[in-house]
């Protein structure tokens, strides 16, 4: 008894299941036909977000071997080949087992790329087995193919528009090889990757020359290493310290992949406090010298010097008012910092 005969014999009710599917409507109603087909005539769909059909293949092979084909593979015909819509892992498992024929549901060929993507998603979404990265890729492709808004996609996928935006931007911004594996194993999240992207955009806005000098690729890869080292959390999206930070401080932060964002912010505040205190002392000393000059001018002068002294006094009065306002500001800032 050959292997294919044995596998067919294990599912006496498969045709009943097919009949029920056809009667129940949906993708297959009035459009699908069933047949057993040469496995080599079946081709995986290049638009399928799941790039690795070998996931859990041993488990899938065991199910096929022990239970038979409980579900056919959904395909559409293109020339002499059949393109998979649903069932990539079952197809891969069958290939690995050396199975020659597999059961197919043949459905109508999609009218365009947008429809094909929509059908891929509508069939696969119920299985809840796509990774966040695969969902990001699928969301991006749907947005591009159908040219629909984030709000429309959010409603379709039952998620927030913010998550839709994050999926699309993250997929566009990061090279696949930099993030896919870590998104799949849970080390990275789509949301945190979006927050890092926003931080880098802020850095580009306030320090464009620095980003050009270092190269955006280097900045992005450095921030990913910092993400690996847990140097920041989700609050990075609200970080505004890079707006006023001196270039040398930012370079120090980026070149030390173990320095946390909190440490960077603390150092900036400390340096800012030192500068403010230094300016306060400098301006206080300058005011004291001004007061001494006024006192000196008031003690000894000749009649011919009066116009000159009056002009000097007017200038000093203006400067004193300016310095007083500045000192009041500094005193207020100093109290806040202490």
C-alpha positions as a LaTeX table, in Angstrom:
\begin{tabular}{lrrr}
\hline
Residue & $x$ (\AA) & $y$ (\AA) & $z$ (\AA) \\
\hline
Unk1 & 0.00 & 0.00 & 0.00 \\
Unk2 & 1.56 & 3.31 & $-1.05$ \\
Unk3 & 1.88 & 6.28 & 1.30 \\
Unk4 & $-0.68$ & 8.42 & $-0.51$ \\
Unk5 & $-3.33$ & 5.70 & $-0.42$ \\
Unk6 & $-2.76$ & 5.32 & 3.33 \\
Unk7 & $-3.07$ & 9.06 & 3.90 \\
Unk8 & $-6.28$ & 9.20 & 1.89 \\
Unk9 & $-7.73$ & 6.27 & 3.81 \\
Unk10 & $-7.24$ & 8.10 & 7.10 \\
Unk11 & $-9.85$ & 10.75 & 6.22 \\
Unk12 & $-13.10$ & 9.05 & 5.15 \\
Unk13 & $-15.10$ & 12.18 & 6.04 \\
Unk14 & $-12.95$ & 14.70 & 4.16 \\
Unk15 & $-15.39$ & 14.91 & 1.27 \\
Unk16 & $-18.24$ & 15.49 & 3.75 \\
Unk17 & $-16.24$ & 18.40 & 5.20 \\
Unk18 & $-15.70$ & 19.79 & 1.71 \\
Unk19 & $-19.43$ & 19.55 & 0.97 \\
Unk20 & $-20.26$ & 21.38 & 4.20 \\
Unk21 & $-17.76$ & 24.13 & 3.33 \\
Unk22 & $-19.30$ & 24.55 & $-0.09$ \\
Unk23 & $-22.80$ & 24.75 & 1.40 \\
Unk24 & $-21.80$ & 27.15 & 4.17 \\
Unk25 & $-20.62$ & 29.78 & 1.69 \\
Unk26 & $-17.66$ & 32.09 & 2.09 \\
Unk27 & $-14.54$ & 31.81 & $-0.04$ \\
Unk28 & $-15.38$ & 28.40 & $-1.45$ \\
Unk29 & $-19.09$ & 28.63 & $-2.24$ \\
Unk30 & $-19.91$ & 28.10 & $-5.94$ \\
Unk31 & $-16.27$ & 28.71 & $-6.82$ \\
Unk32 & $-14.23$ & 25.88 & $-5.33$ \\
Unk33 & $-13.49$ & 22.46 & $-6.64$ \\
Unk34 & $-11.65$ & 19.66 & $-4.90$ \\
Unk35 & $-8.90$ & 17.46 & $-6.28$ \\
Unk36 & $-5.82$ & 15.49 & $-5.31$ \\
Unk37 & $-2.82$ & 17.06 & $-6.99$ \\
Unk38 & 0.90 & 16.43 & $-7.48$ \\
Unk39 & 2.63 & 18.25 & $-4.60$ \\
Unk40 & 5.26 & 19.65 & $-7.00$ \\
Unk41 & 2.55 & 21.51 & $-8.92$ \\
Unk42 & 1.72 & 23.55 & $-5.81$ \\
Unk43 & 3.69 & 26.76 & $-5.21$ \\
Unk44 & 3.88 & 28.84 & $-1.99$ \\
Unk45 & 2.45 & 32.34 & $-2.29$ \\
Unk46 & 5.24 & 34.97 & $-2.41$ \\
Unk47 & 2.86 & 37.48 & $-0.80$ \\
Unk48 & 2.31 & 35.31 & 2.27 \\
Unk49 & 3.67 & 37.18 & 5.32 \\
Unk50 & 4.90 & 33.95 & 6.90 \\
Unk51 & 8.31 & 33.53 & 5.28 \\
Unk52 & 9.24 & 30.30 & 7.07 \\
Unk53 & 6.73 & 27.47 & 6.50 \\
Unk54 & 8.95 & 25.04 & 8.43 \\
Unk55 & 7.73 & 26.34 & 11.82 \\
Unk56 & 6.37 & 23.40 & 13.86 \\
Unk57 & 6.80 & 21.16 & 10.82 \\
Unk58 & 7.42 & 18.01 & 12.92 \\
Unk59 & 4.13 & 18.58 & 14.72 \\
Unk60 & 2.37 & 19.20 & 11.40 \\
Unk61 & 3.86 & 16.03 & 9.88 \\
Unk62 & 2.69 & 14.03 & 12.88 \\
Unk63 & $-0.87$ & 15.35 & 12.50 \\
Unk64 & $-0.97$ & 14.47 & 8.80 \\
Unk65 & 0.52 & 11.03 & 9.43 \\
Unk66 & $-1.80$ & 10.11 & 12.30 \\
Unk67 & $-5.02$ & 11.92 & 11.38 \\
Unk68 & $-4.75$ & 12.34 & 7.65 \\
Unk69 & $-5.78$ & 15.48 & 5.79 \\
Unk70 & $-8.44$ & 17.05 & 7.98 \\
Unk71 & $-8.34$ & 20.17 & 5.81 \\
Unk72 & $-7.39$ & 20.67 & 2.17 \\
Unk73 & $-4.98$ & 23.38 & 1.01 \\
Unk74 & $-6.71$ & 26.44 & $-0.47$ \\
Unk75 & $-5.18$ & 27.47 & $-3.81$ \\
Unk76 & $-5.92$ & 29.26 & $-7.06$ \\
Unk77 & $-4.75$ & 28.13 & $-10.48$ \\
Unk78 & $-2.11$ & 29.94 & $-12.53$ \\
Unk79 & $-1.22$ & 28.13 & $-15.74$ \\
Unk80 & $-0.32$ & 24.55 & $-14.85$ \\
Unk81 & 0.48 & 25.45 & $-11.23$ \\
Unk82 & $-1.53$ & 26.14 & $-8.09$ \\
Unk83 & $-0.69$ & 29.12 & $-5.83$ \\
Unk84 & $-1.37$ & 28.66 & $-2.11$ \\
Unk85 & $-3.79$ & 30.98 & $-0.33$ \\
Unk86 & $-3.93$ & 28.97 & 2.89 \\
Unk87 & $-1.98$ & 25.90 & 4.02 \\
Unk88 & 1.70 & 26.75 & 3.55 \\
Unk89 & 2.82 & 24.74 & 6.58 \\
Unk90 & 0.79 & 21.69 & 5.59 \\
Unk91 & 2.27 & 21.87 & 2.08 \\
Unk92 & 5.80 & 22.12 & 3.51 \\
Unk93 & 5.19 & 19.20 & 5.89 \\
Unk94 & 3.90 & 17.06 & 3.02 \\
Unk95 & 7.00 & 17.86 & 0.95 \\
Unk96 & 9.25 & 16.88 & 3.86 \\
Unk97 & 7.34 & 13.61 & 4.31 \\
Unk98 & 7.80 & 12.72 & 0.66 \\
Unk99 & 4.05 & 12.76 & $-0.03$ \\
Unk100 & 3.34 & 12.79 & $-3.77$ \\
Unk101 & $-0.25$ & 14.06 & $-3.79$ \\
Unk102 & $-2.10$ & 16.52 & $-1.56$ \\
Unk103 & $-5.78$ & 17.60 & $-1.38$ \\
Unk104 & $-6.60$ & 21.04 & $-2.79$ \\
Unk105 & $-9.54$ & 23.44 & $-2.67$ \\
Unk106 & $-9.27$ & 25.42 & $-5.92$ \\
Unk107 & $-10.84$ & 28.87 & $-5.62$ \\
Unk108 & $-11.27$ & 31.78 & $-8.00$ \\
Unk109 & $-8.08$ & 33.63 & $-8.97$ \\
Unk110 & $-7.79$ & 37.02 & $-7.20$ \\
Unk111 & $-8.56$ & 39.99 & $-9.47$ \\
Unk112 & $-5.54$ & 41.98 & $-8.30$ \\
Unk113 & $-2.82$ & 42.19 & $-5.64$ \\
Unk114 & $-5.08$ & 43.99 & $-3.17$ \\
Unk115 & $-7.71$ & 41.25 & $-3.35$ \\
Unk116 & $-5.07$ & 38.55 & $-3.03$ \\
Unk117 & $-3.64$ & 40.18 & 0.10 \\
Unk118 & $-7.11$ & 40.62 & 1.56 \\
Unk119 & $-7.93$ & 36.96 & 0.99 \\
Unk120 & $-4.61$ & 35.85 & 2.46 \\
Unk121 & $-5.34$ & 37.89 & 5.58 \\
Unk122 & $-8.99$ & 36.95 & 5.95 \\
Unk123 & $-8.12$ & 33.25 & 5.83 \\
Unk124 & $-4.99$ & 33.41 & 7.95 \\
Unk125 & $-6.21$ & 35.85 & 10.62 \\
Unk126 & $-8.38$ & 33.25 & 12.28 \\
Unk127 & $-5.36$ & 31.03 & 12.85 \\
Unk128 & $-3.60$ & 33.65 & 15.05 \\
Unk129 & $-0.19$ & 32.32 & 14.09 \\
Unk130 & 1.43 & 35.29 & 12.38 \\
Unk131 & 4.27 & 37.04 & 14.19 \\
Unk132 & 4.10 & 40.81 & 14.85 \\
Unk133 & 6.62 & 41.34 & 12.05 \\
Unk134 & 4.52 & 39.30 & 9.62 \\
Unk135 & 1.50 & 41.40 & 10.57 \\
Unk136 & 3.57 & 44.56 & 10.01 \\
Unk137 & 4.53 & 43.37 & 6.53 \\
Unk138 & 0.96 & 42.37 & 5.71 \\
Unk139 & $-0.41$ & 45.70 & 6.98 \\
Unk140 & 2.14 & 47.64 & 4.92 \\
Unk141 & 1.34 & 45.65 & 1.76 \\
Unk142 & $-2.41$ & 46.10 & 2.28 \\
Unk143 & $-1.98$ & 49.86 & 2.80 \\
Unk144 & 0.16 & 50.13 & $-0.33$ \\
Unk145 & $-1.99$ & 47.91 & $-2.55$ \\
Unk146 & $-5.41$ & 49.24 & $-1.53$ \\
Unk147 & $-4.36$ & 52.84 & $-0.73$ \\
Unk148 & $-6.65$ & 52.93 & 2.31 \\
Unk149 & $-6.31$ & 55.08 & 5.42 \\
Unk150 & $-4.90$ & 53.93 & 8.74 \\
Unk151 & $-8.37$ & 54.30 & 10.25 \\
Unk152 & $-9.92$ & 51.96 & 7.67 \\
Unk153 & $-7.21$ & 49.34 & 8.21 \\
Unk154 & $-7.60$ & 49.69 & 11.98 \\
Unk155 & $-11.31$ & 48.98 & 11.69 \\
Unk156 & $-10.68$ & 46.01 & 9.41 \\
Unk157 & $-8.08$ & 44.44 & 11.74 \\
Unk158 & $-9.83$ & 45.51 & 14.95 \\
Unk159 & $-6.79$ & 47.38 & 16.28 \\
Unk160 & $-6.00$ & 51.05 & 16.93 \\
Unk161 & $-4.96$ & 53.43 & 14.13 \\
Unk162 & $-1.80$ & 54.06 & 16.17 \\
Unk163 & $-0.80$ & 50.40 & 15.91 \\
Unk164 & $-1.49$ & 50.42 & 12.16 \\
Unk165 & 0.75 & 53.49 & 11.78 \\
Unk166 & 3.48 & 51.89 & 13.90 \\
Unk167 & 3.40 & 48.65 & 11.88 \\
Unk168 & 3.73 & 50.49 & 8.58 \\
Unk169 & 6.45 & 52.91 & 9.70 \\
Unk170 & 8.51 & 50.23 & 11.45 \\
Unk171 & 8.33 & 47.96 & 8.40 \\
Unk172 & 9.42 & 50.85 & 6.15 \\
Unk173 & 12.19 & 52.18 & 8.41 \\
Unk174 & 14.12 & 49.16 & 9.67 \\
Unk175 & 15.96 & 46.67 & 7.44 \\
Unk176 & 14.37 & 43.24 & 7.86 \\
Unk177 & 17.59 & 41.57 & 9.01 \\
Unk178 & 17.98 & 44.07 & 11.89 \\
Unk179 & 14.70 & 43.37 & 13.65 \\
Unk180 & 12.69 & 40.42 & 12.31 \\
Unk181 & 14.17 & 37.63 & 14.46 \\
Unk182 & 13.96 & 39.67 & 17.67 \\
Unk183 & 10.42 & 40.80 & 16.94 \\
Unk184 & 9.44 & 37.17 & 16.39 \\
Unk185 & 11.00 & 35.98 & 19.68 \\
Unk186 & 9.55 & 38.88 & 21.67 \\
Unk187 & 12.81 & 40.73 & 22.37 \\
Unk188 & 11.60 & 43.72 & 20.35 \\
Unk189 & 8.09 & 45.12 & 20.15 \\
Unk190 & 6.67 & 47.04 & 17.20 \\
Unk191 & 5.62 & 49.88 & 19.51 \\
Unk192 & 9.08 & 50.31 & 21.07 \\
Unk193 & 10.71 & 50.22 & 17.64 \\
Unk194 & 8.37 & 53.02 & 16.58 \\
Unk195 & 9.36 & 55.03 & 19.68 \\
Unk196 & 13.05 & 54.64 & 18.76 \\
Unk197 & 12.30 & 55.82 & 15.23 \\
Unk198 & 10.54 & 58.92 & 16.61 \\
Unk199 & 13.55 & 59.66 & 18.87 \\
Unk200 & 15.92 & 59.42 & 15.89 \\
Unk201 & 13.66 & 61.74 & 13.86 \\
Unk202 & 13.85 & 64.26 & 16.72 \\
Unk203 & 17.64 & 63.94 & 16.75 \\
Unk204 & 17.71 & 64.58 & 12.98 \\
Unk205 & 15.57 & 67.69 & 13.43 \\
Unk206 & 17.72 & 69.33 & 16.13 \\
Unk207 & 21.16 & 67.92 & 15.24 \\
Unk208 & 21.06 & 67.24 & 11.48 \\
Unk209 & 24.82 & 67.73 & 11.02 \\
Unk210 & 25.57 & 65.14 & 13.70 \\
Unk211 & 23.30 & 62.52 & 12.11 \\
Unk212 & 24.86 & 63.19 & 8.70 \\
Unk213 & 28.36 & 62.93 & 10.16 \\
Unk214 & 27.70 & 59.68 & 12.02 \\
Unk215 & 25.34 & 58.22 & 9.43 \\
Unk216 & 21.72 & 57.39 & 10.23 \\
Unk217 & 22.43 & 53.67 & 9.86 \\
Unk218 & 25.00 & 53.88 & 12.64 \\
Unk219 & 22.63 & 55.86 & 14.89 \\
Unk220 & 19.80 & 53.37 & 14.29 \\
Unk221 & 21.99 & 50.32 & 14.92 \\
Unk222 & 23.42 & 51.91 & 18.07 \\
Unk223 & 19.94 & 52.58 & 19.43 \\
Unk224 & 19.00 & 48.95 & 18.72 \\
Unk225 & 22.02 & 47.79 & 20.72 \\
Unk226 & 20.92 & 50.08 & 23.54 \\
Unk227 & 17.45 & 48.50 & 23.25 \\
Unk228 & 19.13 & 45.09 & 23.63 \\
Unk229 & 20.94 & 46.40 & 26.73 \\
Unk230 & 17.71 & 47.81 & 28.22 \\
Unk231 & 19.10 & 51.36 & 28.27 \\
Unk232 & 15.64 & 52.94 & 27.97 \\
Unk233 & 11.95 & 52.13 & 28.16 \\
Unk234 & 8.80 & 53.37 & 26.45 \\
Unk235 & 9.31 & 56.86 & 27.92 \\
Unk236 & 11.92 & 57.46 & 25.21 \\
Unk237 & 9.08 & 58.64 & 22.99 \\
Unk238 & 8.65 & 61.69 & 25.26 \\
Unk239 & 12.38 & 62.44 & 25.65 \\
Unk240 & 13.18 & 66.03 & 24.66 \\
Unk241 & 16.69 & 66.17 & 26.09 \\
Unk242 & 18.26 & 65.86 & 22.62 \\
Unk243 & 16.68 & 69.16 & 21.64 \\
Unk244 & 19.03 & 71.20 & 23.87 \\
Unk245 & 21.84 & 68.72 & 24.50 \\
Unk246 & 25.32 & 69.71 & 23.28 \\
Unk247 & 26.74 & 67.62 & 20.45 \\
Unk248 & 29.56 & 66.14 & 22.53 \\
Unk249 & 27.06 & 64.84 & 25.12 \\
Unk250 & 24.98 & 63.13 & 22.43 \\
Unk251 & 28.08 & 61.54 & 20.89 \\
Unk252 & 29.09 & 60.26 & 24.32 \\
Unk253 & 25.61 & 58.80 & 24.83 \\
Unk254 & 25.63 & 57.07 & 21.44 \\
Unk255 & 29.16 & 55.70 & 21.64 \\
Unk256 & 28.58 & 54.14 & 25.06 \\
Unk257 & 26.03 & 51.40 & 24.33 \\
Unk258 & 25.61 & 50.71 & 28.05 \\
Unk259 & 24.77 & 54.28 & 29.07 \\
Unk260 & 21.08 & 54.57 & 29.88 \\
Unk261 & 18.82 & 57.38 & 28.78 \\
Unk262 & 18.18 & 58.22 & 32.45 \\
Unk263 & 21.94 & 58.65 & 33.04 \\
Unk264 & 22.20 & 60.85 & 29.95 \\
Unk265 & 19.34 & 63.06 & 31.14 \\
Unk266 & 20.79 & 63.32 & 34.66 \\
Unk267 & 24.19 & 64.39 & 33.32 \\
Unk268 & 22.59 & 67.05 & 31.13 \\
Unk269 & 20.68 & 68.51 & 34.10 \\
Unk270 & 23.85 & 68.54 & 36.18 \\
Unk271 & 25.80 & 70.37 & 33.46 \\
Unk272 & 22.94 & 72.82 & 32.97 \\
Unk273 & 22.89 & 73.58 & 36.69 \\
Unk274 & 26.65 & 74.19 & 36.71 \\
Unk275 & 26.36 & 76.65 & 33.80 \\
Unk276 & 23.48 & 78.52 & 35.43 \\
Unk277 & 25.32 & 78.86 & 38.74 \\
Unk278 & 28.46 & 80.02 & 36.92 \\
Unk279 & 26.45 & 82.64 & 35.00 \\
Unk280 & 24.74 & 83.72 & 38.21 \\
Unk281 & 28.08 & 84.31 & 39.95 \\
Unk282 & 29.51 & 86.11 & 36.90 \\
Unk283 & 26.55 & 88.49 & 36.62 \\
Unk284 & 26.44 & 89.09 & 40.34 \\
Unk285 & 30.12 & 90.13 & 40.27 \\
Unk286 & 29.49 & 92.38 & 37.26 \\
Unk287 & 26.63 & 94.10 & 39.08 \\
Unk288 & 28.79 & 94.66 & 42.13 \\
Unk289 & 31.45 & 96.33 & 39.95 \\
Unk290 & 28.76 & 98.49 & 38.36 \\
Unk291 & 27.54 & 99.62 & 41.77 \\
Unk292 & 31.11 & 100.51 & 42.78 \\
Unk293 & 31.53 & 102.53 & 39.59 \\
Unk294 & 28.38 & 104.49 & 40.37 \\
Unk295 & 29.59 & 105.16 & 43.87 \\
Unk296 & 33.00 & 106.32 & 42.58 \\
Unk297 & 31.46 & 108.68 & 40.06 \\
Unk298 & 29.28 & 110.20 & 42.73 \\
Unk299 & 32.18 & 111.15 & 45.00 \\
Unk300 & 34.48 & 113.20 & 42.77 \\
Unk301 & 33.68 & 114.96 & 39.57 \\
Unk302 & 34.21 & 118.37 & 37.92 \\
Unk303 & 31.56 & 120.50 & 36.24 \\
Unk304 & 32.89 & 119.76 & 32.79 \\
Unk305 & 32.47 & 116.03 & 33.48 \\
Unk306 & 28.74 & 116.27 & 34.31 \\
Unk307 & 27.37 & 115.47 & 30.79 \\
Unk308 & 29.71 & 112.54 & 30.48 \\
Unk309 & 28.76 & 111.27 & 33.94 \\
Unk310 & 25.03 & 111.64 & 33.26 \\
Unk311 & 25.34 & 109.65 & 30.04 \\
Unk312 & 27.30 & 106.96 & 31.85 \\
Unk313 & 24.72 & 106.85 & 34.65 \\
Unk314 & 21.85 & 106.44 & 32.18 \\
Unk315 & 23.64 & 103.52 & 30.55 \\
Unk316 & 24.38 & 102.00 & 33.92 \\
Unk317 & 20.76 & 102.36 & 35.02 \\
Unk318 & 19.57 & 100.50 & 31.93 \\
Unk319 & 22.16 & 97.80 & 32.44 \\
Unk320 & 21.23 & 97.49 & 36.12 \\
Unk321 & 17.55 & 96.95 & 35.22 \\
Unk322 & 18.48 & 94.29 & 32.69 \\
Unk323 & 20.79 & 92.57 & 35.16 \\
Unk324 & 18.20 & 92.70 & 37.93 \\
Unk325 & 15.63 & 90.94 & 35.75 \\
Unk326 & 18.21 & 88.37 & 34.73 \\
Unk327 & 19.27 & 87.78 & 38.32 \\
Unk328 & 15.68 & 87.32 & 39.46 \\
Unk329 & 15.28 & 84.67 & 36.77 \\
Unk330 & 18.45 & 82.94 & 37.82 \\
Unk331 & 17.49 & 83.02 & 41.48 \\
Unk332 & 14.15 & 81.46 & 40.62 \\
Unk333 & 15.85 & 78.78 & 38.52 \\
Unk334 & 18.39 & 78.12 & 41.24 \\
Unk335 & 15.64 & 77.49 & 43.82 \\
Unk336 & 14.05 & 75.00 & 41.43 \\
Unk337 & 17.32 & 73.19 & 40.84 \\
Unk338 & 18.35 & 72.95 & 44.49 \\
\hline
\end{tabular}
